[in-house]
Amino acid sequence: MSIEARKILTQYWGHTSFRPVQEEIIDAVLKQEDALALLPTGGGKSICFQIPALMQEGICLVISPLIALMKDQVNGLKKRGIAAAAIHTGMHRDEIESAYSNCLTGKNKFLYISPERLENEAFLFVVGRLKVNLITVDEAHCISQWGYDFRPPYLRIAKIRKLLPEVPVLALTATATPDVTIDIMDKLEFKKPNLFKASFERKNLSYNVFKENDKIGRLIRLLQNESGSAIVYVRNRRKTRDLAEILSKNNISAIFYHAGLDAHTRDKKQKEWTIGSTRVIVATNAFGMGIDKADVRQVIHYDLPDCIESYFQEAGRAGRDTKPAVASLLVSNIDITNTKKRVSESYPNMKIIRNVYNALGNYLQIPEGSGKDTGYDFSIADFSKQYGFNILEVYNSIKLLEREGFVFYIESAGKFSKLFIPLKKETLYRYMVEHPESDQVLKEILRSYGGIFTDYININETQLAKRADMNKDDVVRKLIFLNKANILNYIPIRTKPQLVYAQERLSLKNIQLSKEIYKNQKAAAEKRLQSLLNFLSNSIQCRSQQLLHYFDQNKVKRCGICDICQRKNKVELNEIEFKSIENAIENSLRSGSKHLYDIISGIDNFEEDKVISVLRWLLDNNKVIRQKDESLKWHNQLDLSFD
């Protein structure tokens, strides 16, 4: 690793050394090699492409599926004094043109885009004129139909390589099984396989599964028994509010968070929790991406996650400061039934999806052949009611259409209005002299917002009005007037969810949905759910080992701190002894039921007390069951497979 790389690490991030594997990944990129990096959540993936990009001439192209993550990373780079831009669905065309201009003139060092942008003519025109030093594919598991968040537009990434044949590709993910890993390198057309893996093991994090009918009672006890900051994950928005109220009534400081809240409220709640003025945040999975809080002591899943990948990523937000932390997953019998039903409902039949797509165009009054890159205010409840659809079917149909690259559904409102002055400073000053009625607001804009002549700046009209000693409505009217006069570009805040068409509206007969992709996605989702259910039902093997084995990391010792290990620890046997006795008991009982004395007498290479201890543990954990005649029987794992 060069001295220059460490200098950049210290200069911009304040660290003096790299984490494991980061150095090897950076070296590979600097050697112009394609590389796939599997790093755990919080493992420093962004540094692996940001540092080599800063070391080379040109711009780094970053492809990401998540608008929130793009915004977080761009804001983080800008805070460090590194010029970056993001182009994503829902942006005003003037913002996009400004970002392109700054890239072409060399002002930006990083350009973040969504995969759908790769087929946009304006983007292809610009990228052909850029000196790209690296193509980074974030959340690279999205390119594999076997991955937990497959997005067909990711398959277009390989096409950009033909435009930039000498540019290396760095693919990054925190969650990829062995099959997905191979698929990523194949779909991205790696010149040769090149995989870097950091250990996903979290020695400070205790994973626990509680089979519990009184989940509220267990939740309260978990939070009362452990101090420190906590996240509680639930599946629906109403439950975030209800649980936060219950916790507050039990003297546990709690707030709720979900994507349906307005931007100001979301920011306020996130800040309260981040600085520690509120201890617990009850949230949907909309919360957590890009959150930089190292001292989270507990992550509790009140509802079941979609799959092991989601669980591992969300649970991994606890204990990033390497101090002891706990991840708890609460499960009742009804949860398993509901989860199977939810996976089935997530894939409406193809006819329903096509009908929803057609009705969307009618509802928004979009003529066929138009609407591309245009956002429309959209109420999913009103649409479902008006056209007689089940709201859950509509939501899942839109999500599938989104994955296929037809539309985007932006559930949360925008955070800020935006402002940009396209004039030269001299021209603006002359206008201010000639139009004194606009002088007050323009002066305050120039005092309050730096960089407004080079890029779009987030503004707050209420704050601007206070600083200018004006009424907010008057400020907004003045900004609209100046926008029409082409003195500035003003993009008011978006206050409602939006549906954005990624391509022109198609006629019903021309809607092409891949039956093979649909079938494979559904099968992969069912397989992932089965793996999650196996994890829940396996009360024998260390939780950490189970999770790591899922990601093909097999040479790991049991953690000693999960719920299963803690029960085993009471038996006072080492892992090898315990496993040997367990195997001997299983072999004995596989041939038929036996009484205790028959089992003990048949295992003569271990002390009797040790055999009894293991048997007691197996009975307590329902692996061995006692029958009416007092004989013991080996109990197979509960069959949680799909019907």
C-alpha positions in Angstrom: 0.0 0.0 0.0 1.4 3.4 -1.0 2.2 6.2 1.4 -0.2 8.4 -0.7 -3.2 6.1 0.2 -2.5 6.4 3.9 -2.1 10.2 3.6 -5.5 10.4 1.9 -7.1 8.2 4.6 -5.7 10.4 7.3 -6.4 13.7 5.6 -10.1 13.0 4.8 -11.2 10.3 7.2 -8.8 10.9 10.2 -7.7 7.2 10.3 -4.1 6.2 10.4 -4.5 2.5 9.3 -6.8 0.5 7.1 -9.2 -2.3 8.2 -8.5 -5.9 7.2 -8.8 -6.5 3.4 -9.3 -2.8 2.5 -5.6 -2.5 1.5 -5.7 -5.5 -0.8 -8.9 -4.2 -2.5 -7.4 -0.8 -3.0 -4.2 -2.4 -4.4 -6.3 -4.4 -6.9 -8.2 -1.4 -8.1 -4.9 0.6 -8.6 -3.6 -2.3 -10.6 -6.7 -1.9 -12.9 -8.1 -5.3 -11.8 -11.8 -6.1 -11.6 -12.7 -7.0 -8.0 -15.6 -8.1 -5.9 -15.4 -7.2 -2.2 -17.6 -8.8 0.5 -17.4 -6.7 3.6 -19.8 -6.8 6.5 -22.2 -3.9 7.3 -20.1 -1.1 8.7 -16.9 -2.7 7.3 -15.8 0.4 5.4 -16.8 -0.5 1.8 -16.9 3.1 0.6 -13.2 3.8 1.4 -12.3 0.9 -0.9 -13.4 2.9 -4.0 -13.1 6.5 -2.7 -9.4 6.4 -1.9 -8.2 4.8 -5.2 -10.5 7.2 -7.1 -8.9 10.2 -5.3 -5.5 8.9 -6.2 -6.1 8.9 -9.9 -7.0 11.5 -12.5 -10.6 11.5 -13.6 -14.0 10.7 -12.1 -15.4 7.6 -10.3 -18.8 6.4 -11.5 -20.8 4.8 -8.6 -23.9 2.8 -9.4 -26.3 2.4 -6.5 -30.0 1.3 -6.3 -30.8 3.4 -3.2 -31.5 7.1 -3.5 -31.1 7.6 0.3 -27.7 5.9 0.3 -26.6 8.0 -2.7 -27.6 11.2 -0.9 -25.9 10.1 2.3 -22.6 9.3 0.6 -22.6 12.5 -1.5 -23.3 14.6 1.6 -20.5 12.8 3.4 -18.0 13.5 0.7 -19.0 17.1 0.5 -18.5 17.5 4.2 -15.0 16.3 3.7 -14.4 18.8 1.0 -14.6 16.3 -1.9 -16.8 17.3 -4.8 -19.5 14.8 -5.7 -22.9 14.6 -7.3 -25.8 12.2 -7.6 -28.3 11.8 -10.4 -31.4 9.8 -9.5 -35.1 9.5 -10.2 -37.2 12.4 -9.0 -34.6 15.1 -9.6 -35.5 18.2 -11.6 -34.0 18.3 -15.1 -32.2 21.5 -14.2 -30.5 19.8 -11.3 -29.4 16.9 -13.6 -28.0 19.3 -16.2 -26.1 21.1 -13.5 -24.6 17.9 -12.3 -23.6 16.8 -15.8 -22.0 20.2 -16.4 -19.9 20.0 -13.2 -18.7 16.5 -14.2 -17.7 17.6 -17.7 -15.8 20.6 -16.4 -13.9 18.3 -13.9 -15.4 19.9 -10.8 -16.9 16.6 -9.5 -14.7 13.6 -8.5 -17.6 11.2 -7.9 -20.9 10.7 -9.8 -23.5 8.5 -8.3 -26.2 7.1 -10.5 -29.0 4.5 -10.5 -28.6 1.6 -12.9 -31.6 2.8 -14.9 -29.6 5.9 -15.9 -27.3 3.7 -17.9 -29.7 3.6 -20.8 -30.5 7.4 -20.7 -29.2 9.1 -23.9 -28.1 12.2 -22.1 -26.1 10.2 -19.6 -24.4 8.1 -22.4 -23.5 11.3 -24.2 -21.9 12.7 -21.1 -20.1 9.5 -19.9 -18.5 9.2 -23.4 -16.8 12.5 -22.8 -15.7 11.8 -19.2 -12.4 10.4 -18.1 -13.7 7.6 -15.8 -11.1 6.0 -13.6 -13.3 3.4 -11.8 -16.8 1.9 -12.1 -18.1 1.1 -8.7 -21.2 -1.2 -8.3 -22.6 -0.8 -4.8 -25.1 -3.3 -3.4 -23.8 -5.7 -6.1 -26.0 -8.6 -5.0 -28.8 -6.7 -6.9 -27.4 -8.0 -10.2 -28.1 -11.7 -9.3 -31.6 -13.1 -9.7 -30.6 -15.4 -6.8 -29.8 -12.4 -4.6 -32.3 -11.1 -2.0 -32.9 -7.8 -3.8 -32.6 -8.6 -7.5 -33.1 -5.6 -9.9 -33.1 -6.4 -13.6 -31.8 -2.9 -14.5 -28.5 -4.0 -12.9 -28.0 -6.4 -15.8 -27.4 -3.3 -18.0 -24.2 -2.4 -16.1 -22.1 -4.8 -18.3 -23.1 -2.7 -21.4 -21.3 0.4 -20.0 -18.1 -1.6 -19.9 -18.1 -1.6 -23.7 -18.1 2.2 -23.7 -15.2 2.1 -21.1 -13.3 -1.1 -21.9 -10.1 -0.2 -20.0 -11.9 0.9 -16.8 -11.8 -1.6 -13.9 -15.0 -2.6 -12.0 -15.2 -2.8 -8.2 -18.3 -4.6 -7.0 -19.3 -4.2 -3.3 -21.8 -6.0 -1.1 -22.3 -6.9 2.5 -24.6 -9.9 1.8 -23.9 -12.5 -0.8 -24.1 -16.3 -0.7 -21.5 -18.4 -2.7 -24.0 -18.7 -5.7 -24.6 -15.0 -5.7 -20.9 -14.2 -5.5 -20.2 -16.3 -8.7 -23.2 -14.8 -10.4 -22.0 -11.2 -9.7 -18.6 -11.7 -11.3 -20.2 -13.4 -14.3 -22.9 -10.8 -14.9 -20.3 -7.9 -14.6 -18.1 -9.7 -17.1 -15.0 -9.8 -14.9 -11.9 -10.5 -16.9 -11.0 -13.1 -14.2 -12.5 -14.1 -10.8 -11.2 -11.8 -8.1 -12.9 -12.1 -4.7 -11.9 -10.4 -1.5 -13.7 -11.4 1.7 -13.5 -10.0 5.2 -14.7 -12.0 8.1 -18.4 -11.4 8.9 -17.8 -12.6 12.5 -18.9 -10.1 15.2 -17.3 -11.4 18.4 -19.0 -8.7 20.5 -22.5 -9.2 19.2 -24.8 -11.8 20.8 -27.5 -13.1 18.5 -30.7 -14.4 20.3 -34.0 -15.8 19.2 -36.9 -15.7 21.6 -40.0 -17.9 20.8 -42.5 -15.8 22.6 -46.3 -15.3 22.6 -46.1 -12.2 24.8 -43.8 -10.2 22.6 -44.6 -6.9 24.1 -43.7 -8.2 27.6 -40.4 -9.6 26.3 -39.6 -6.4 24.4 -40.1 -4.3 27.6 -37.9 -6.7 29.7 -35.1 -6.7 27.1 -35.0 -2.9 27.1 -35.2 -2.7 30.9 -32.5 -5.3 31.4 -30.0 -3.6 29.1 -29.0 0.1 29.0 -28.0 2.1 26.1 -29.2 3.1 22.6 -31.5 0.7 20.8 -33.4 0.1 17.5 -36.6 -1.9 17.4 -37.6 -3.0 13.9 -41.3 -3.7 13.0 -43.0 -4.3 9.6 -45.7 -1.6 9.4 -45.9 2.1 10.1 -48.8 2.0 12.6 -46.9 -0.5 14.8 -44.0 2.0 15.1 -46.2 4.5 16.7 -48.1 2.0 18.9 -44.9 0.3 20.3 -43.2 3.7 20.9 -46.2 4.8 23.0 -46.2 1.5 25.0 -42.5 1.8 25.7 -42.9 5.5 26.7 -45.7 4.5 29.2 -43.3 2.0 30.7 -40.7 4.7 31.3 -38.5 3.7 28.3 -37.6 6.8 26.2 -38.8 6.0 22.7 -39.8 7.6 19.4 -41.1 6.2 16.1 -39.8 6.5 12.5 -41.1 5.5 9.1 -40.8 6.6 5.5 -44.3 8.2 5.5 -43.3 11.0 7.9 -42.4 14.3 6.4 -38.7 15.1 5.8 -38.4 17.6 8.7 -39.9 15.2 11.2 -37.7 12.3 10.0 -34.6 14.4 10.3 -35.6 15.7 13.8 -36.3 12.1 15.1 -33.1 10.7 13.7 -31.1 13.5 15.2 -32.8 13.0 18.6 -31.9 9.4 18.6 -28.4 9.9 17.2 -27.3 12.4 19.9 -28.9 10.2 22.6 -31.7 12.5 23.8 -34.0 9.6 23.0 -32.9 6.1 23.8 -35.1 3.8 21.6 -36.2 4.3 18.0 -39.0 2.0 16.8 -38.8 1.9 13.0 -39.6 0.1 9.8 -36.6 -1.0 7.7 -36.6 2.5 6.1 -34.4 3.4 9.0 -30.7 2.5 9.3 -29.1 2.9 5.8 -26.3 5.3 6.1 -26.8 5.8 9.9 -23.4 6.4 11.5 -23.9 5.6 15.2 -21.4 3.2 16.7 -22.8 2.8 20.2 -26.1 1.0 19.5 -26.3 -1.6 22.3 -29.4 -3.4 21.1 -31.2 -4.2 17.8 -34.5 -5.9 18.4 -36.6 -7.4 15.6 -40.1 -7.4 16.9 -41.3 -8.7 13.6 -39.6 -11.2 11.3 -37.3 -9.8 8.6 -37.7 -10.9 5.0 -34.5 -13.1 5.0 -31.2 -13.8 6.7 -29.5 -11.2 4.5 -31.8 -8.5 5.8 -31.6 -9.7 9.4 -27.8 -9.9 9.3 -27.5 -6.4 7.9 -30.0 -4.8 10.3 -28.7 -6.7 13.4 -25.2 -5.6 12.4 -26.1 -2.0 13.3 -25.5 -2.9 16.9 -22.1 -2.7 18.6 -20.1 -1.2 15.8 -17.9 0.3 18.5 -16.7 -3.3 19.3 -18.2 -3.2 22.8 -20.7 -5.9 23.9 -24.1 -5.6 22.1 -27.2 -7.7 21.7 -29.4 -8.6 18.6 -32.7 -10.1 19.6 -35.3 -11.6 17.3 -38.8 -12.2 18.7 -41.0 -14.9 17.0 -44.4 -16.4 17.7 -46.2 -19.2 15.9 -48.5 -16.8 14.1 -45.4 -14.9 12.8 -44.3 -17.9 10.7 -47.7 -18.3 9.2 -47.9 -14.6 8.4 -44.4 -14.5 6.9 -45.2 -17.4 4.5 -48.4 -15.6 3.5 -46.5 -12.3 3.0 -43.9 -13.9 0.7 -46.7 -15.4 -1.4 -48.6 -12.1 -1.6 -45.3 -10.3 -2.6 -45.7 -11.9 -6.1 -49.1 -11.1 -7.5 -49.9 -13.0 -10.7 -48.7 -11.4 -14.0 -52.2 -10.4 -15.1 -52.7 -8.3 -11.9 -49.3 -6.6 -12.4 -50.1 -5.7 -16.0 -53.6 -4.4 -15.0 -52.1 -2.2 -12.2 -49.5 -0.8 -14.7 -52.3 0.1 -17.2 -54.5 1.6 -14.5 -51.6 3.8 -13.2 -51.3 5.4 -16.6 -55.1 6.1 -16.7 -55.1 7.4 -13.1 -52.2 9.8 -13.8 -53.7 10.7 -17.2 -50.4 9.9 -19.1 -50.9 9.3 -22.8 -49.2 6.2 -24.3 -45.7 7.0 -25.5 -45.1 9.8 -23.0 -44.3 10.4 -19.3 -40.6 9.3 -19.3 -38.5 10.7 -16.5 -41.5 12.6 -15.1 -42.7 12.4 -11.5 -46.4 12.5 -10.5 -47.9 13.1 -7.1 -49.4 9.7 -6.2 -51.7 8.4 -3.4 -51.6 4.6 -3.4 -54.7 4.5 -1.1 -56.8 6.7 -3.4 -55.6 4.8 -6.5 -56.5 1.4 -5.0 -59.9 2.6 -3.9 -60.7 4.3 -7.3 -59.8 1.2 -9.3 -61.0 -1.5 -6.9 -57.6 -3.0 -6.3 -56.3 -4.6 -3.1 -53.8 -2.0 -1.7 -51.2 -4.7 -0.9 -51.5 -6.1 -4.4 -50.9 -2.6 -5.8 -47.9 -2.0 -3.6 -46.3 -5.3 -4.5 -47.1 -4.9 -8.2 -45.5 -1.5 -8.2 -42.4 -2.9 -6.4 -42.1 -5.6 -9.1 -42.6 -3.0 -11.9 -39.9 -0.9 -10.2 -37.4 -3.9 -10.2 -38.1 -4.3 -13.9 -37.3 -0.6 -14.5 -40.8 0.6 -15.6 -41.6 3.0 -12.7 -40.2 4.2 -9.4 -42.3 4.7 -6.3 -40.8 7.4 -4.0 -42.7 7.0 -0.7 -41.0 9.7 1.3 -41.3 13.4 0.6 -38.2 15.5 -0.2 -36.2 17.0 2.5 -35.4 20.5 1.1 -36.2 22.9 -1.6 -33.3 23.6 -3.9 -31.7 26.8 -5.4 -29.1 27.5 -8.0 -28.0 30.8 -9.6 -27.0 30.2 -13.3 -25.8 33.8 -13.8 -22.3 35.2 -13.4 -21.8 37.2 -10.2 -21.4 40.5 -12.1 -24.7 39.9 -14.0 -26.5 39.2 -10.7 -25.1 42.2 -9.0 -26.2 44.4 -11.9 -29.7 42.9 -11.7 -29.9 43.7 -7.9 -28.9 47.3 -8.5 -31.6 47.7 -11.3 -34.3 45.8 -9.3 -34.1 46.9 -5.6 -37.4 45.2 -4.8 -35.5 41.9 -5.1 -32.3 43.1 -3.4 -33.3 42.0 0.2 -33.9 38.3 -0.5 -31.0 38.0 -3.0 -28.6 39.5 -0.5 -29.7 37.0 2.2 -29.3 34.1 -0.2 -25.8 35.1 -1.1 -25.0 35.6 2.6 -26.5 32.2 3.7 -25.6 29.8 1.0 -22.1 29.2 -0.4 -21.4 27.5 -3.7 -24.8 28.5 -5.1 -23.2 29.7 -8.4 -21.8 26.2 -9.1 -24.3 23.7 -7.8 -27.9 23.3 -6.5 -28.0 24.1 -2.7 -30.6 22.8 -0.2 -32.5 25.7 1.3 -35.1 26.3 4.0 -37.6 29.0 3.2 -38.6 29.5 6.8 -35.0 30.1 7.9 -34.4 32.3 4.9 -37.4 34.4 5.7 -36.3 34.9 9.3 -32.8 36.0 8.2 -34.2 38.4 5.7 -36.8 39.7 8.1 -39.6 38.8 5.7 -42.8 36.7 5.7 -42.2 33.1 4.5 -45.0 33.4 1.9 -43.5 36.6 0.5 -40.1 34.8 0.2 -41.6 31.9 -1.7 -43.5 34.3 -4.0 -40.3 36.2 -4.7 -38.3 33.0 -5.4 -41.0 31.9 -7.9 -40.9 35.3 -9.6 -37.1 35.2 -9.8 -37.3 31.7 -11.2 -39.6 32.8 -14.0 -37.3 35.7 -14.7 -34.4 33.2 -15.1 -32.4 35.0 -12.4 -32.2 31.8 -10.3 -33.5 28.2 -10.5 -35.9 27.4 -7.7 -37.2 23.9 -7.1 -39.8 23.8 -4.3 -39.8 20.9 -1.8 -41.8 17.9 -2.9 -44.5 17.2 -0.2 -46.2 14.1 -1.4 -45.1 10.6 -2.5 -44.4 10.4 -6.2 -44.6 7.8 -9.0 -41.9 8.4 -11.6 -42.0 6.8 -15.0 -38.5 5.5 -16.0 -39.6 5.0 -19.6 -42.6 6.0 -21.7 -46.0 4.6 -20.8 -46.6 1.5 -22.8 -49.9 0.1 -24.1 -51.2 -3.0 -22.3 -50.3 -5.3 -25.1 -46.7 -4.0 -25.2 -45.9 -4.5 -21.5 -43.2 -7.2 -21.5 -42.6 -8.9 -18.1 -40.1 -11.7 -18.0 -41.9 -14.8 -16.8 -38.6 -16.6 -16.2 -37.3 -13.7 -14.0 -40.6 -13.6 -12.1 -40.5 -17.4 -11.6 -36.9 -17.4 -10.5 -37.3 -14.5 -8.2 -40.3 -16.1 -6.5 -38.4 -19.4 -6.1 -35.4 -17.6 -4.7 -37.5 -15.7 -2.2 -39.1 -18.9 -1.0 -35.7 -20.5 -0.6 -34.4 -17.5 1.4 -37.5 -17.6 3.7 -36.9 -21.3 4.2 -33.3 -20.5 5.3 -34.6 -17.9 7.8 -37.2 -20.4 9.2 -34.4 -23.0 9.5 -32.4 -20.5 11.5 -35.4 -19.9 13.8 -36.0 -23.6 14.4 -32.4 -24.6 14.9 -31.9 -24.5 18.6 -28.8 -26.7 18.6 -26.1 -24.8 16.7 -24.5 -21.5 17.7 -26.5 -18.6 16.1 -23.3 -16.9 14.9 -22.1 -20.1 13.3 -25.4 -20.6 11.5 -25.3 -17.0 10.1 -21.7 -17.3 9.0 -22.2 -20.7 7.4 -25.0 -19.2 5.4 -22.4 -16.8 3.9 -20.0 -19.6 3.4 -17.7 -18.8 6.3 -17.4 -22.2 7.9 -14.1 -22.1 9.9 -15.5 -20.3 12.9 -15.8 -21.4 16.6 -19.1 -21.0 18.4 -19.5 -17.5 19.8 -20.2 -18.5 23.4 -22.6 -15.6 24.0 -25.8 -16.3 21.9 -28.9 -17.8 23.5 -27.9 -21.3 22.4 -24.3 -21.0 23.5 -25.4 -19.6 26.9 -27.5 -22.7 27.5 -24.7 -25.0 26.4 -22.3 -23.2 28.7 -24.4 -24.3 31.7 -23.7 -27.9 30.7 -20.0 -27.3 31.4 -18.7 -29.3 28.4 -16.4 -28.1 25.7 -17.7 -28.0 22.2 -16.0 -31.2 21.0 -17.3 -33.2 23.9 -20.8 -31.9 23.6 -21.0 -32.6 19.9 -19.5 -36.1 20.2 -22.1 -37.0 22.9 -24.9 -35.4 21.0 -24.0 -37.5 17.9 -23.8 -40.6 19.9 -27.3 -40.0 21.4 -28.7 -39.2 18.0 -27.3 -42.4 16.5 -28.7 -44.4 19.4 -32.2 -43.0 19.1 -32.3 -43.1 15.2 -32.9 -46.8 15.5 -35.9 -46.3 17.8 -37.1 -45.0 21.1 -35.0 -46.0 24.2 -35.1 -45.5 27.9 -32.5 -43.4 29.7 -30.6 -46.3 31.1 -30.3 -48.0 27.7 -28.9 -44.8 26.2 -26.4 -44.2 29.0 -25.2 -47.9 29.0 -24.7 -47.7 25.2 -22.4 -44.7 25.4 -19.4 -46.1 27.4 -16.6 -43.8 26.2 -18.0 -40.8 28.2 -18.7 -40.2 31.9 -22.3 -40.9 32.8 -22.8 -37.4 34.3 -21.7 -35.8 31.0 -24.1 -37.9 29.0 -27.0 -37.0 31.4 -26.1 -33.3 31.1 -26.2 -33.4 27.3 -29.5 -35.4 27.4 -31.0 -32.8 29.7 -30.0 -30.0 27.4 -31.5 -31.9 24.3 -34.7 -32.4 26.2 -34.9 -28.8 27.3 -34.4 -27.7 23.7 -36.9 -30.1 22.3 -34.4 -32.1 20.3 -35.2 -35.2 22.3 -38.8 -35.8 23.5 -40.1 -37.9 26.4 -42.9 -40.2 25.4 -45.8 -41.5 27.6 -44.0 -44.7 28.5 -41.0 -42.5 29.6 -38.9 -43.6 26.7 -36.9 -41.0 24.8 -37.3 -40.3 21.1 -35.1 -38.2 18.7 -37.2 -35.3 17.5 -36.7 -34.1 13.9 -36.7 -30.3 13.3 -40.1 -28.9 12.7 -40.9 -28.9 9.0 -41.3 -25.3 8.0 -41.2 -25.9 4.3 -43.7 -24.4 1.8 -46.9 -26.4 1.2 
